[in-house]
Amino acid sequence: MTVSINYNKVITIKVKIQMALNNGCIQLFYISYFYRKFQNKMNYSGKTVWITGASSGIGAELAKLFAQEGARVLISSHEAEELEGVRKELESVSTDVHTVVFNLGDPDEVKSTAEKVLAEYGRVDVLMNNGGISTRAEAIETSIEMDRTVMEIDYFSGVILAKILLPAMIENGYGHIGVTSSISGKFGWPLRSAYAAAKHALFGFYKSLWAENNKKGIRVTLFSPGRVRTNISYHALLKDGKEHGKMDPGLDKGITPAACARKMIKAMKRNRKDVLIGSTELIMVWIHKYCKPLYHRMVNRVPVN
C-alpha cells in the first residue's frame, strides 16, 4: 500500500499552527500586562509595616514611602542613634514612626524582639526583611564563624521574624513579606561566598513559604537589586572580620536607594513575586541563565585580590 503525502499541505499546516501559537503567546502577554497594570493596588494606609535595616539606604527610603502612604512604620537596626535620626527626619511626614532597636545577628534577641512587637502593636501586616551584611573575602580565607555570622544576619534573622509573625498574619487573612535578596542570590561571584549563599537560601525558603501559604492571604515578594548606592560595601566583612571600608568600583554608578525603594513598593502593590532591580548589570542574570559558557568566561576575568 502506497501512502501519498502532500508536503506542501503539511508545511502549510505547520505554519498555521506556529502562527496560532505565536498569536496565543502575544495574547497571553497582553493579558498579563494589562492585568498587572490595572489590578487593584494595595493601599498601605492603616497597615503596620516593620522594616529591618532601616537606619540608612534602602530601608530608610522604604520607611519614608510607607509613612507617606499613612502606614504605621516600625524601623529597626542595631544602630540606635542613626535609627533615631531617620525617625526625626520622618516627623514632618508622619508621627506614627517608631524605632525598634535590636541585633539581627543574635537569634535570641531577634525572637524576643518579634514577640515584643506583636505584644505592643498587635500585628504586623507587612514585614520588610531588608537588613543584611556582605563579604569581601575568598571562601578559603573566610572562617566558619564569619560564614555563620553572615547567615544569621542575612538569612536566619528574617526566617525567625517570618515564623513568629506568620500565624497572626494568617489569622488576619493578610500578610506581605518583602525580602531584599540580591542578584548574588541568582549566581555566584568572587569574594562573596557567604553572602551569595545566604541570598540563595532566601529564595528557597520564601518561595516555599509562599507555596504553602498563598491561599491563606500571604504574599511574598523577593527583590534582587544589582548596584545600589548604599553603604553595603563599606560595611562588608574582610577575612579578618574588619570592615571593607570603601565603595566597590562601579557602585557609584548604581541606582539611588530612593529609586530602588520606589520600585520595591510598586512591585509589592502589584503582588509581584520575583523582582530584578538595577541597570545594565542585570544582564548578568540573563547571561547566567541562558549562556553559561559566557558567564563562566566573564567570571574568570574578575580579579579576586
DRENDO-310456 format. One record per residue: residue in one letter; x, y, z of N, C-alpha, C in turn. Coordinates in steps of 0.001 Angstrom, whole numbers, plus 500000, padded with zeros to 6 digits. Atoms other than C-alpha are relative to their C-alpha. Layout:
N
aXYZXYZXYZ
...
//
This chain:
305
m500857498803500000500000500000500000500889501242500000
t499198498783500117501434503341498959499253501187500599
v500599498818499365500785506427501058500588501248499364
s499556498760500642500967509744499262499904501157500998
i499958498881499045501989512741501362500148501311499251
n499938498665500598501301516277500275500822500896500931
y499107499267499109504317518051501783499668501484500064
n500403498587499981503099521498500790498881500229501007
k501117499888499058499935520885502772500497499861501440
v499427500197498663501947519632505764500685501271500476
i499293498764499657504128522744505689499010501108500315
t501030498976499768501045524959505431499358499826501370
i500601500279498687499503523254508473500957500386501124
k499007499656498981502754523647510448500109501505500184
v499929498537499940502910527339509584498791500561500732
k501220499520499352499299527838510653500021499712501501
i499892500346498576499920526017513934500958500950500709
q499018499101499405503024528142514590499439501399500162
m500621498675499918501099531336513825498976500048501125
a500998500052498926498314530257516178500678500042501362
l499259499995498738500852529551518914500574501373500296
n499440498657499829502551532907518340498927500994500418
n501099499098499646499226534732518446499529499756501425
g500405500329498632498336532875521631500961500569501015
c498983499450499097501620533903523246499866501510500114
i500170498546500002501073537521522222498784500393500825
q501213499704499242497553537465523630500226499809501496
l499704500239498587498778535957526897500861501113500576
f499146498902499551501443538654527098499174501239500316
y500814498806499790498912541458526721499036499830501169
i500883500251498861496502539840529157500765500172501306
s499172499888498799499305539537531721500386501445500269
y499568498610499853500494543096531066498887500877500564
f501093499136499566497114544754531450499436499569501352
y500440500449498677496199542584534427500864500631501082
r499105499418499009499286543765536294499847501505500069
k500076498546500058498767547343535179498749500532500684
f501268499466499522495146547682536186499392499235501176
q500542500714498857494694545185539001499977500926501212
n500119499180498803493706546608542374501337500059500722
k498720499824499338496757548045544058499791500167501503
m500092499948498557497397547730547774500112501430500511
n499925498727499296496753550750549955500538499708501393
y499356500308498727499054550761552981499536500889501149
s500531499147498940497107553358554942499409499137501119
g500508500751498858496460551986558422500685498668500232
k499273501252499835498755548996557904501207500212500919
t498790499966499184501567548185560312501129499356499213
v498878500444500838504858547880558439501274499987500837
w498752500118499242508095546644560023501146499819499012
i498872500000500935511362547351558187501300499803500765
t498675500170499408514751545963559207501041500661499093
g498960499318500771517999547586558101499564501375499559
a500645498732500379516237550951558198500746501240500471
s499267498831499518518950553211559618500619500811498867
s499455499277501158520110554199556120499582499268498728
g500163500683501275519943553331552438498577499643499623
i501294500453500499517062551323551029498961499973501107
g500942500101498889515465550710554423499434501338500420
a500461498661499623515297554404555302499057500567498948
e500869499512501076513776555197551907498659499263499993
l501253500747499884511203552430552315499139500572501119
a500732499430498866510251553898555685499300501291499599
k500582498731500457509657557283554080498778499762499121
l501101500266500932507443555850551334498786499409500712
f501118500589499257505342553729553685499347501041500910
a500541498943499140504968556691556058499139500962499191
q500769499103500867503786558878553185498643499403499632
e501258500661500346501083556306552480499069499842501199
g500863500055498825499747556538556022500112498736500819
a499797501218499220501137553305557430500635500331501343
r499206499959498774502328552825560969501302499285499672
v498718500541500445506036552242560400500909499721501193
l499013500395499000508400550349562685501333499842499283
i498691500053500651512042550888561752501011499369500951
s499066500748499161514807548621563010501421500027499466
s498573500095500274518576548474563144500680499791501346
h499245500057498746521283547842565733500637501356500301
e499409498666499844522408551465565248498941500970500517
a501078499230499369520171553311567714500025501475499609
e499893498567500294521483556813567016499573500308498569
e500363499790501404521183556548563236498510499755499781
l501416500334500134517747554988563578499124501140500508
e500748498859499461516522557850565733500080501184499045
g499872498935500992517859560240563115499014499834498857
v500979500276501057515692558568560470498600500337500492
r501331499721499447512659558798562745499726501496500046
k500170498546499915513208562515563309499817500618498612
e500155499492501372513595563125559569498589499768499474
l501334500353500482510206561494559051498879500655500802
e501032499354499182508404563572561693499122500931499178
s500785499099500848507322566025559005499050499228499080
v500836500852500853505795563112557079498947499278500829
s500904500783499160504270561068559898500498499983501440
t499659500131498578504171560919563678499833498555500458
d500229501406499666503439557198563544501153499129499514
v498785500747500319507033556053563021500703499675501312
h499464500443498718508619554026565822501282499198499795
t498727500711500097512130552699566416499961498714500823
v499869501293499313512795549081567366501448499564499817
v498563500259500101516488548593568108500309498558500418
f499544501350499642517913545063568012501041499536498997
n498894500522500795520732542978566564499547498783499203
l500405501113500859519904540747563595500900498781500153
g499056501105499861522947538623564393499818499176501252
d500260500716498752521565537470567758498621499351499915
p501305500642500201518801534876567215499056500114501189
d500854499854498816517543535078570803499400501397500067
e500487498619499994517269538856570540498979500225498884
v500959499886501107515511538584567172498652499434500431
k501233500659499563512946536185568650499264500829501047
s500644499241498924512286538232571792499470501336499492
t500452498721500560512014541465569787498713499815499205
a501215500271500778509440539958567423498808499775500917
e501077500258499043507388538760570376499547501288500678
k500339498711499381507548542217571984499214500885499029
v500697499196501010506468543899568738498548499540499868
l501368500520500089503437541617568473499184500374501231
a500707499673498760502550542239572109499636501478500060
e500227498554499903502851546022571770499090500532498901
y500734499424501137501385546643568313498860499102499487
g501121500865500343499035543682567976500171499185498737
r499822500710501265500008542735564452501064500707499163
v499144499425501042502447543310561613499412499543498673
d500612500333501291500801543473558189501038499784498910
v498949500073501022503947543986556143501352499910500694
l498647500164499474507398542698557056500986500178498861
m498964499773501003510323544062555067501333499510500559
n498719500557499577513324541804555669501094500585499116
n499080499230500831515837544311554380501425500037500556
g498679499901499392518741544208556841500943498917499510
g499040500999500451521920542451555813501427500508500037
i498581499667500032525690542373555557500645499173498895
s499334500700501095528089541363552787501423499632500391
t498611500391499770531610539971552499500863500426498822
r499014499749501044534747540777550548501235499167500330
a498909500912499657536906537713551167499814498685499262
e500069501298500658537771534457549436499452498950500960
a500607501045499173535910531392550688501045499253500821
i498963500768499313539159529615551595500575500765501194
e499465499164498920540142532544553836498941500399501023
t501091499591499126536747533030555456499732498920501039
s500233500971498934536266531359558821498542499553500016
i501364500496499845533220529234559547499198500943500892
e500683499063499104532404531709562313499464501202499221
m500467498879500812532196534530559771498847499567499095
d501095500524500824530062532376557479498707499939500808
r501182500100499143527688531740560377499442501382500330
t500444498631499709527568535449561219499182500556498845
v500712499504501180526552536324557674498661499286499845
m501247500753500123523951533551557596498991500412501065
e500913499557498934522486534679560933499338501320499625
i500523498665500312522108538269559754499163499985498726
d500641499909501322521167537749556109498877498987499792
y501000501050500237519120534560556353499148499687501233
f500774500502498866518127533256559781499180501071500707
s500760498943499309517041536608561241498634500192499355
g501264499826500712514388537036558569499090498792500126
v500780501227499830513290533413558898499327499989501370
i500564499941498645512804533851562651498837500983500052
l501064498989500000510781537036562157498767499489499269
a501131500493500793508626535431559473499222498927500752
k500674501095499300507883532337561555499199500496501199
i500716499472498838506857534389564588498801500846499580
l501073499098500430504739536906562666498950499313499139
l500887500644500970503168534488560188498654499536500572
p501303500451499484500480532936562452498975501120500131
a500928498868499870498956536362563197499572500510498631
m500349499593501365499106537273559504498920499088499430
i500972500970500513497235534090558599498653500184500686
e501242499792499254494669534710561324499255501231499503
n500607498766500508494076538217559963499615499906498525
g500342500186501406493793536877556412500843500799499037
y499115499226500883496572539089555073501368500178500647
g498641499686499592500311539497555299500874500052498766
h499096499893501151503026540584552896501425500073500532
i498594500021499605506698539737553352500848500394498800
g499072499560501027509182541683551259501410499621500414
v498678500518499672512669540193551106501043500613499075
t498922499427500799515749542083549967501097498962499838
s498933500935500320517946539466548343501048500782499203
s498969499352500818520459540373545615500139499201498715
i499699500802501187521484539392542119501054498943500342
s499077501039499525524162537481544066499245498764500468
g500831501154499690521258535221545013499613499226498760
k500291500661501277520986534289541333501216499252499452
f498785500662500473524618533294540713501130500318500968
g498852499761499137527977533099542473500885501109499466
w499092498932500404530568535864542442501187500011500952
p498817500023499144534144536145543750499885500915501218
l499888499265498735534704537349547342498674500150500749
r501322499855499371531038536914548273499361498642500300
s500534501359499854530660533209549041498921499908501072
a500991500072498916528854533565552390498775500846499670
y501098499094500374526775536481551133499112499358498935
a500764500635501076525749534668547946499245498776500513
a500663501181499433524956531514549931498740500401500759
a501154499530499234522640533438552256498891500487499076
k501003499466500928520903535181549360499339498886499187
h500601501159500659520400531878547533499002499321500940
a500866500659499016518911530433550726498671500729500149
l501235499225499888516371533252550899498985499574498950
f500916500401501075514911532197547560499349498659500310
g500551501313499698514496528588548623498966500047501106
f500915499948498861512848529420551928498713500737499667
y501192499169500179510498532190550863499119499544498841
k500843500557501057509362530567547632499194498815500541
s500719501104499368508451527507549700498928500523500949
l500970499413499076506748529647552337498786500529499245
w501119499496500809504663531341549643499142498851499489
a500742501140500542503701527995548107499097499373501053
e500775500585498910502454526812551495498871500903500482
n500916499076499327500569529955552488499290501013499113
n500604498959500837499478531984549450498483499920499982
k501456500127499966495936530593549678499409500483501327
k500440499504498693495784531911553242500137501522500098
g499887498547500021496270535528552175501406500528500175
i498611499585499794500061535591552472500676500268498658
r499251499617501196502067537425549825501493500036500317
v498545499935499852505817537176549319500585500618498739
t499298499384501130507963539411547109501495499972500271
l498542500066499895511662538694546594500625501010499049
f499329498968500793513835541568545401501457499617499784
s498599500261500325517169541115543642500626501267499430
p499355498779500497518882544508543452501389499695499447
g498632500037500486522027544960541439500795501064500738
r499224498925499369524137548048542056499069501092500532
v500757498934499354522511550427544535500979500787500864
r499026499155499301524390553365546046499720500055501503
t500151500080498549524285552233549678501376499794500632
n498740500207499285526937551630552340500359498523500152
i499791501429499775526848547850551976501446499577499780
s498609500394500232530371547606550541500923500554501084
y499208499437498903531733549888553289499999499062501203
h500154500839498809530418547539555990500250498523499733
a499741501403500327531246544296554145501196499482500799
l498964500584499155533429541916556159501167499464499177
l498788500562500586537026541173555178500334498684500698
k499666501312499438538746537878556008500342500058501486
d499665499862498580539895539232559391498830500523500828
g501179499541499277536394540377560309499840501504500036
k500094498542500036537144544067559796499146500442498811
e500828499483501087535040546291557563500840500334498773
h499353499700501274535935546730553905500371501475499911
g499707498580499843535690550490554408500092500825498737
k499973499207501227535355551582550791498912499529499045
m501042500327500971532925551641547902500579499144498877
d499565500841501118533176548947545253500051500812498710
p499961499320501301534210550115541762498677499833499256
g501237500052500769531143550993539731498743500178500822
l501195499876499164528809551163542726499437501415499966
d500458498614500069528672554945542414499141500249498754
k500826499876501203527024554377539015498664499263500140
g501238500730499770524239552319540545498828500934500224
i501187499186499747520680553488541133500007500473501445
t500069499469498642519844555510544228499119499105500868
p500888500748499104518281553899547319498545500419499849
a501374499509500167515219556101546744499340499361498782
a500545500617501217514761554771543204499723498518500222
c500178501418499699515204551210544436498753499788500852
a501153500127499102512637551696547214498689500220499256
r501229499749500777510089553127544786499620498781499160
k500270501192500807510439550090542532499497498853500879
m500418501059499086510045547791545524498542500167500413
i501383499733499600506830549447546706499049499733498831
k500836500202501189505424549437543172499786498513499737
a500098501444500241506176545729542798499113499322501036
m500814500603498948504580544877546130498525500322499810
k501397499627500239501416546782545271499388499139498906
r500479500847501093501148544640542153500162498515500314
n499863501387499536501861541489544157500930499185499112
r499012500736500782504868540552542062500805499103500925
k499349501020499176506843537555543263501521500086499988
d498548500059500177510388537902541936500411501195499146
v499781498710500655511752541333541020501489500327499907
l498640499510500217515081542379539498499981501522500002
i499936498541499921516099545963540272501431500442499722
g498661499513500282519034547802538775500093500566498605
s499766499435501324520545548809535470500653498932499114
t499383500907500975522868547219532914500584498741500636
e499416501171499347524372544841535498499033498816500057
l500996501072499944521119542868535456500142499016498841
i499812500906501139522163541396532114500751498735500422
m499272501170499509524414539073534137499052498879500413
v500986501011499609521318537311535441499579499179498787
w500450500676501218520213536505531899501137499227499347
i498847500724500542523709535554530770500204498701500776
h499838501195499174523983533144533697498920498967499704
k501130500909500223520572531677532905500024499361498621
y500157500475501373520802531356529139501315499751499255
c498720500180500704524508531399528258501106499737501021
k499064500354498936526515529605530930501472500137499583
p498588499866500377529795529437528929500486501446500038
l499618498589499970529844533227528514500111500489501437
y499943499624498578529075533682532216501307499526500624
h498778500544499415531989531418533163501233500753499514
r498867499229500523534369533314530877500068501375500671
m500024498675499382533266536632532375500473499936501445
v499591500140498600533716535407535951501499499751500096
n498564500292499988537198534118535116500849501258499851
r499257498750500191538197537679534233499903500934501202
v500167499138498824537115539115537589501191499815500928
p498870500126499077540158539891539790499519499592501388
v500396500496498680539962538021543094500648500818501099
n499295499225498968542541540022545031499871501493499753
//
